[in-house]
Amino acid sequence: MSIILNLETATTNCSVSIAKEGRILAIKEHDTPNYSHSEQLHVFIQEVLKEVNIDASELDAIAVSKGPGSYTGLRIGVSAAKGLCFALDIPLISIATLSSMAAQIISSDIDYIIPVLDARRMEVYSAVFDKDKNEVRTTEAEIIEENSFSEYLEKGKVILVGSGAEKCKTMLSHANFSYNTTIVPSANEMVQLSYKKFKAGEFEDVAYFEPYYLKDFMLQQKKKK
C-alpha cells in the first residue's frame, strides 16, 4: 500500500496531488506568474488531504519536484517536503522536473520530446526523451543556437515543450520541429513517476537532499544612481 503526496513548485505552477497505488485521488494547482507558492502550497496540501479524507499520518512518502527551475520555488517545495518527511518519519522521493513535463506528451507521431524551461536571455534548461519517455540526454543549461538539437532532427520528429519553447521558435525553424509552449510541470504527472520510485525504494537522504538548481543563484543588484 502506498499513499504519496506530490509537490510541484519548480515553476509558475504551484501544484499538489495525492495518489494511492499510483492512482491520483485529488489535485490542486494554480499557475500564476506571481510565484505565490509560499502562500498557496500548504493550503493546497491541506485541501487535497481533506478532499479525500486522508490524515497526514496516513501518508507513506512525500515526492517533490527537484528541479531545475525557479530557485525560490524549488526552495519552498523542498523545504515543505523535508519538513513533512521529518515530522511524519516517512521517505522523500525526488522527481526531475523535466521528466514530468515529458510525461504530458502523448503522440505516436513524435520521436523525441525536449522539455525546455526558460532561463536568462537565450538560455534554457533542457533534457531529451525518446517517445517512450526514456531519457536519452541528461539535463543541461544551454544557449539556444540555430543548430541546437540538430542531431535529433536527423532521426525523426521533435517536439519542444514548456516555457522555453517560445524562445526556441525564434531560432529553430526546421520542419521536424513542433512546439507546445503551454505545458508546465504538474503534480499530476508526478504520480506515476513517484509510485515507480516508491516501489523500487529509490529514496533521498532527507537530511542532505538539496534541489537541483543546475546553476548558481544570482541575486540581481540594484543599479546605483
C-alpha positions as CSV (number, residue, x, y, z in Angstrom):
1,M,0.0,0.0,0.0
2,S,1.3,3.5,-0.9
3,I,-0.2,6.9,-0.3
4,I,2.1,9.5,-1.8
5,L,1.8,13.3,-1.6
6,N,3.3,15.0,-4.7
7,L,4.6,18.6,-4.6
8,E,5.5,20.7,-7.7
9,T,6.8,24.2,-7.2
10,A,9.7,24.4,-9.7
11,T,8.0,26.9,-12.0
12,T,5.0,29.2,-12.0
13,N,2.6,26.3,-11.3
14,C,2.0,25.5,-7.6
15,S,0.7,22.0,-7.8
16,V,-0.2,19.3,-5.2
17,S,-1.6,15.9,-5.8
18,I,-2.3,12.8,-3.6
19,A,-2.2,9.3,-5.0
20,K,-2.8,5.8,-3.8
21,E,-1.1,2.9,-5.5
22,G,-0.2,5.1,-8.5
23,R,-3.7,6.3,-9.0
24,I,-4.4,10.0,-8.5
25,L,-7.1,10.8,-5.9
26,A,-7.0,14.6,-5.9
27,I,-5.1,17.5,-7.3
28,K,-5.0,21.2,-6.6
29,E,-2.9,23.6,-8.6
30,H,-2.7,27.2,-9.7
31,D,-0.4,28.6,-12.4
32,T,0.4,32.3,-12.0
33,P,3.4,34.4,-12.9
34,N,3.3,35.9,-9.5
35,Y,5.0,32.8,-7.9
36,S,2.7,32.8,-4.8
37,H,3.9,29.4,-3.7
38,S,4.7,30.4,-0.2
39,E,1.0,31.4,0.3
40,Q,-0.6,28.5,-1.6
41,L,1.5,25.4,-1.1
42,H,0.4,24.5,2.5
43,V,-3.2,25.5,1.8
44,F,-3.2,23.2,-1.2
45,I,-1.7,20.3,0.8
46,Q,-4.5,20.7,3.4
47,E,-7.2,20.9,0.8
48,V,-6.2,17.7,-1.1
49,L,-5.9,15.8,2.2
50,K,-9.3,17.0,3.3
51,E,-10.9,16.3,-0.1
52,V,-10.0,12.5,0.1
53,N,-10.4,12.3,3.9
54,I,-6.8,11.2,4.5
55,D,-4.9,12.3,7.5
56,A,-1.2,13.3,7.1
57,S,-0.3,10.5,9.4
58,E,-1.5,8.0,6.7
59,L,1.0,9.2,4.1
60,D,3.7,6.7,3.1
61,A,6.0,9.1,1.3
62,I,6.4,12.7,0.0
63,A,7.5,13.3,-3.5
64,V,8.9,16.7,-4.6
65,S,10.0,18.2,-7.9
66,K,13.8,18.5,-7.6
67,G,14.5,21.0,-10.5
68,P,15.8,22.6,-12.4
69,G,13.5,25.6,-12.1
70,S,13.0,28.7,-10.0
71,Y,15.4,29.0,-7.2
72,T,12.8,30.3,-4.8
73,G,10.1,27.9,-6.0
74,L,12.4,24.9,-5.5
75,R,13.4,26.0,-2.0
76,I,9.8,26.4,-1.0
77,G,8.8,22.9,-2.3
78,V,11.8,21.1,-1.0
79,S,11.6,22.7,2.5
80,A,7.9,21.7,2.8
81,A,8.6,18.2,1.6
82,K,11.6,17.7,4.0
83,G,9.6,19.2,6.9
84,L,6.8,16.7,6.3
85,C,9.2,13.8,6.0
86,F,10.9,14.6,9.3
87,A,7.6,15.2,11.1
88,L,5.9,12.0,9.8
89,D,9.1,9.9,9.6
90,I,8.4,8.9,6.0
91,P,10.7,8.7,3.0
92,L,11.4,11.5,0.5
93,I,11.2,10.9,-3.3
94,S,12.6,13.4,-5.8
95,I,11.3,13.7,-9.3
96,A,13.2,15.5,-12.1
97,T,11.1,18.5,-13.2
98,L,11.7,17.9,-16.9
99,S,10.6,14.3,-16.6
100,S,7.1,15.2,-15.5
101,M,6.9,17.7,-18.4
102,A,7.8,15.0,-20.9
103,A,5.2,12.7,-19.5
104,Q,2.5,15.1,-20.6
105,I,3.1,14.4,-24.3
106,I,1.1,11.5,-25.8
107,S,1.6,11.2,-29.5
108,S,2.6,8.4,-31.9
109,D,4.0,10.9,-34.4
110,I,6.7,12.3,-32.1
111,D,10.2,10.6,-32.0
112,Y,11.8,12.9,-29.4
113,I,10.4,15.1,-26.6
114,I,12.5,18.0,-25.4
115,P,11.2,19.9,-22.3
116,V,12.7,23.3,-22.1
117,L,12.4,25.8,-19.2
118,D,13.1,29.4,-19.8
119,A,16.3,30.7,-18.2
120,R,18.1,34.0,-18.7
121,R,18.5,35.6,-22.1
122,M,18.7,32.9,-24.8
123,E,19.4,30.1,-22.3
124,V,17.1,27.2,-21.4
125,Y,17.2,24.2,-19.1
126,S,16.6,21.1,-21.3
127,A,16.7,17.3,-21.4
128,V,15.8,14.9,-24.2
129,F,13.5,11.9,-24.0
130,D,12.5,9.4,-26.7
131,K,8.9,8.6,-27.5
132,D,8.7,6.0,-24.7
133,K,9.8,8.8,-22.2
134,N,13.2,7.3,-21.6
135,E,15.8,10.0,-21.0
136,V,18.4,9.9,-23.8
137,R,20.2,13.1,-22.9
138,T,20.6,14.5,-19.3
139,T,19.5,17.9,-18.2
140,E,21.7,20.8,-19.2
141,A,21.7,24.6,-19.2
142,E,22.3,25.7,-22.8
143,I,22.2,28.7,-25.1
144,I,19.8,28.2,-28.0
145,E,21.5,28.5,-31.4
146,E,20.5,27.7,-34.9
147,N,21.9,24.1,-34.8
148,S,20.5,23.3,-31.3
149,F,19.1,19.7,-31.1
150,S,20.1,19.1,-34.7
151,E,21.3,15.5,-34.0
152,Y,17.7,14.5,-33.1
153,L,16.2,16.1,-36.2
154,E,18.1,13.6,-38.3
155,K,16.4,10.8,-36.6
156,G,12.8,12.0,-36.6
157,K,10.2,14.5,-35.4
158,V,11.0,16.6,-32.3
159,I,8.6,18.5,-30.0
160,L,9.8,21.2,-27.7
161,V,7.6,21.8,-24.7
162,G,7.5,24.3,-21.9
163,S,8.2,27.9,-21.2
164,G,11.4,27.9,-23.2
165,A,9.7,26.6,-26.3
166,E,8.7,30.1,-27.3
167,K,12.3,31.3,-27.2
168,C,13.3,28.3,-29.3
169,K,10.7,29.1,-32.0
170,T,12.6,32.3,-32.9
171,M,15.8,30.3,-33.6
172,L,14.7,26.8,-34.7
173,S,12.7,26.6,-37.9
174,H,13.2,23.1,-39.2
175,A,10.1,21.3,-40.4
176,N,10.7,18.4,-38.0
177,F,10.3,20.8,-35.0
178,S,6.9,21.3,-33.3
179,Y,6.2,23.3,-30.2
180,N,3.9,23.3,-27.2
181,T,4.5,26.5,-25.1
182,T,1.6,25.9,-22.7
183,I,3.0,22.9,-20.8
184,V,4.1,23.5,-17.2
185,P,5.3,20.9,-14.7
186,S,2.4,19.4,-12.7
187,A,1.9,17.1,-9.7
188,N,-0.5,15.2,-12.0
189,E,2.3,13.6,-14.0
190,M,4.4,13.1,-10.8
191,V,2.0,10.4,-9.7
192,Q,3.3,7.5,-11.8
193,L,6.9,8.7,-11.6
194,S,6.8,8.8,-7.8
195,Y,5.0,5.5,-7.5
196,K,7.6,3.8,-9.6
197,K,10.4,5.1,-7.4
198,F,8.5,4.2,-4.2
199,K,8.2,0.5,-5.4
200,A,11.9,0.5,-6.3
201,G,12.8,2.0,-2.9
202,E,14.6,5.0,-4.5
203,F,14.5,7.5,-1.7
204,E,16.6,10.5,-0.9
205,D,18.5,11.3,2.3
206,V,16.1,13.8,3.9
207,A,18.8,15.5,5.9
208,Y,21.2,16.2,3.0
209,F,18.9,16.4,0.0
210,E,19.1,19.7,-2.0
211,P,17.2,20.9,-5.1
212,Y,18.9,20.5,-8.5
213,Y,19.5,24.2,-9.3
214,L,21.8,23.4,-12.2
215,K,23.2,27.0,-12.0
216,D,24.2,29.1,-9.1
217,F,21.6,31.5,-7.8
218,M,22.3,35.1,-9.0
219,L,20.9,37.9,-6.9
220,Q,20.0,40.9,-9.1
221,Q,21.8,44.0,-7.8
222,K,20.1,47.4,-7.9
223,K,22.0,49.9,-10.0
224,K,23.4,52.8,-8.2
225,K,22.0,56.2,-9.0
